[in-house]
């Protein structure tokens, strides 16, 4: 049994990340916030998703490599982290509603805001990494896998597998978005308009308004949850979903226990290189 478990450590880490994504404190706030980024940017969604993943990795991989103190720090200051994250999303939403960018606080040439705000999405990834400390049972499992790793490389692969698993729903969304060119849909494209505020004329876009509104609401809800200590609160449906996902994870690991770990390692590397090429290299070649 132990040999079979070790044979699927990378797959186990990947599936654990996928389960963590659906944890109440992660999906309740972060999925709507990510969706707000998607509808605002409309283009280069896969690139934005990978930058978000790098933000996650900045926090979670060091923990997986043995820096458990980082995870303890995140757990100890969980409320403060959510307050900071709530303020960040609230400010970002306000800036978006004003037709500006938090990272570059000046008017863009086009109110459509096609340029990806890499800094903001990276910061959201960092916040997501800290927020996942509420999923301590799942993260503890990855730490356990790291402890039994035979090498630094294997521990790194386990951490990366966990991060990739955590964003796999977003990666699938990004791939479907690009494949079916959803960003070109007239409804998603929206239209530009302007409003007069006092003596200033503000150029806006319908999708930016929707995005900013979602970010403001999520920011407010995150702050309310933090101050009322309801960060990890979950509904009955969410608990049932978590139980179902864990059952599926167990079944998948049981059916793949005879597959060697190096096969999952190769698959992990291939998937990572494919996503990087599709998101970044294609743009460089076009230039």
N, C-alpha and C positions, 0 to 999 in steps of 0.2 A: 504494500500500500504506500509506504514512504517513497519507494522508487518511482511509483506512478505519479505521486504528488510532485516530486522534484522534476519529473519529465515535463510538466506543464506549468512551470513557474511563470514564464513570460506570458502565457495565455491567461493564467490566473491573475496576474497583475493587470493585464489589459481588461479583463472582465470586471475586476474590482473597480477599476476606474470608471467603467460604464455604469456600474451600480451606484458609485459615488455621485455621478452627475445627476441622478434622479433623487438624491437625498433632499429632504424638504428645504433646508437652508441654502442649498445650491440652486436647484431648479426654480424655486419659487421667485427668487429675485434675479438670478443671473441670466436665465433664459429670456425673460422679457427684455432685460437690458441689452443683451446681445442682439435680439430681434430689432431693437430700436436702432442699433448701429447698422444692421443689414438694410433696413428700409431707407435709411438716410444716405448711405454710400451707394448702394445699387450695383456698383461695379467692383471687381477685384475682391469678391467675397471670400474666395478661397485663401487669397493672400492675407486678408484680414483675420481669418480664422486661424491660420498658422501663427500669426503674430500674437494672437490671443493665447495660443497653445504655448508659445515661448514664455509668455508671462506666467502661466501656470507652472511650467517647467522650472523657472527661476526659483520658485518656492518649494515645489514638491520633490524635485530630483535631489537637492542637497539633503532633504530629510531622508530620502531613500538611500543616500550614500552614508548615512550614519549620523547626520547632524540632528539627532532627535530633539535637541534643545530648541531648535527652530520651531518644531511642532508644538513643544510645550509652551513656548513663548506665545505662539498664535492662540493656543487654547487659553492661556492665562489672561490674555488681553483681547478675548474674542469680542466682547461688547464694544470695546474701543475701536477695534478694526472695522466692525460693522458700522459704527458711527462715522468713521472716516470714509468708508465706502459709500454710505448713504449721502454724505455731504458732497463727495466727488460726483456721484450720478446726478444729484440735485443741481449742482453748479453747471455740469455739462449740459443738462437739459435746458437750463435757463439760457446759457450761451447759444445753444442750438436754436432756441425759440427766437433769439435776437439776431439770428443769421450769422453767428460768429462761431469760431472754434476755440475751445478751451486751451488747446496747445498753441494756437496762433491767433490771439485775440484781435483780429482785424478783419475787415470785410474782404471776402474773396471776390474774384472777378465774376464768378457765376454763383448765384444763390443755390444752385443744384448741389454744390459741395461734392463733386465727383471725386476729389482727392481724398484718399484714405487717411484718416487721422490715426496714424500708427501709434503715436504716443498714448493716446486715450485708450485704444483697444489693448495695448500692452499693459497699461495700468489696470484695466478691468481684469486682465488675466492674473495680475499680481493679487488683486483683491480676491479673485476666485480661488487662488491657491491658498490664501490664508483662511478663507471662508470654509474650505473643505476640511479644516481641522474639526468641524462639528461632526464629520464622518469618521470619528476616531476609530471605531471598530474596523472599518475598511482600511484606513490608513495604517492601522496597527498591523493588519495582515500583510501589507506591502513591506513594512519595516521588518516583519518576521522573515519574509522572503529574502530581503536584503541581507539579513544577518546570516542566512545559510548560504549566501552566494559564495562561490569559490574564488571570485576575483572582483576587482573594482569595475571592470568592464561589464561583467554580468549584473552587478548591482545597478550600474548606470542604465543598462538595457531594461531592467525591471522597472526602474523609475520612469523611463521614457514610455514603456508599454502602458504603465498606469495613466500617464498624462494623455497619451494618444487615445486610450480607451475612454477617458473622461470627456474628450471632445469629439468622439466619433459621431454622435448625433449631429453636431454642428458641421463636421466635415461632409457628411452625407447631404445635409441641407445645402452646403456651398457647392458641391458637385452637381446636384440637381438644378440649383439656381443657374449655374453657368451652362449646363447642358441644354436646358430648355429656354435659356436667355430670358429669364423672368424679369430681369432688370429692364428689358426693352418693352415690356407690356405697358400700354398707355396708362393703366390704372396705377402701376408702380411708379412710372415716370412722373406722374402728377403734372403740376404746372406752377409757374412762378407768379408771384403777385407782390404788391408793395402796400405798406400801411404807414400812416403818419402817426408818430408818437411825439407829442409836443411839437418841437420844431424840426425833428429829425424824420427822415424818410427811410424806412427799413425795408430792404429787399429780402423776401422770404420765398420758400418753396413749400408746397403742400406736404411733401414727404418729410421735410425737415421739421415742420410744425408737428406732425404726428410723432416723429421720433423724439423731439424735445418734450412733448407732452408725456410720452411713455417714460422717459428718463426721469422727469420730475416726479411722476407718480411713484415709480420704483424707489427713487431716492427718499421720498417721504415715508413710504411703507417700510423701507429698511431702517430708517431712523426710529419710527414708531416701534418696530419689532425689537430694536436694540434697547430702547429706553424702557420698554415694558417687559423685557426679558422673555420674549416669545420667538427668539431666533430659531430655535430648533423645534418649534411646535409643528406638529404634523397632523393631517387629517387621517381618518380611517382609510380612505381611498389610497392615500400616499403610503401608509403602512402596508396595505395589501399589495400595492405595486412593488414595494421593496422586497416583500416576502416572495412574490412571484419571480422577481429578477434573481434573487439569491437561489431559488430553486432551479431556475434555468442555468445559472452559472454552475451549480453543482452537477447538473446533468451533462453539460458540455464538457466539464473537466473529467468526468467519469468516462465519457465516450472517447476522449482524446488522450487518455493517460499513457497509452503506448507510443504516442508520437514523441520523438526526442526533442529536447529543448532547443537544439541548434536549428531545427526546422522552423520553429516559431521565431527564433532570432533572425533568420534569413528573411522570413516574411515581414517582420517588423522593419528591417532595414530597407527592403524593397518598397514597402508602402510609404515609408518616410521619404525616400528618394523620389518616388513617383509624384507625391504631393508637392514636394519642393520644386521639382521640374515644372509641373503644371502651373504652379502659382507664381514662380519667379523666373525661371530660365526662359520660358516662352516669351515673356515681356522683353527680356534682354535681347533675344534673337531678333524680335520684331524691330527693335531700335537699331 
